[in-house]
Amino acid sequence: MEKLNKYKQQIVTFITIVLLATYGIFPALTAANTFLNILGGIGALLVWGGLSLYEYVKSTDGLVDVNELKEPKPKRKYTKKTK
């Protein structure tokens, strides 16, 4: 049961994608209506792009470096010395 809890989010995500593809995207791509074909193609690209983005974020440290999020130190104000 512990192994199932460890992969619970991945299992739910996989089942959701399979159901979305089975009942949403594939019927739209094989329909006789051109508008539905276009919507199905856009849906397929969105699912594919979302999965690619998810894998990219998981494989790297994310889209933004953590050090970039820290506030920068204030810069010194230089004044011209008078003689």
CORQUI-V256927 format. One line per field, one symbol per residue. psi: psi as a letter, one per 30 degrees, with the letter a starting at -180 (. if undefined). burial: + if it has 9 or more other ideal C-beta (glycine too) atoms within 8 Angstrom, else -. Layout:
# CORQUI-V256927
psi = ???
burial = ???
This chain:
# CORQUI-V256927
psi = eeeeeegeeeeeeeeeeeeeeefeeeeefglfkeeeeeeeeeeeeeeeeeeeeeeeeefagafkkefffkklkklkkkkkkk.
burial = ----------+-----+-+++--++++++-+----++-+++-++--+---+-----+--------------------------
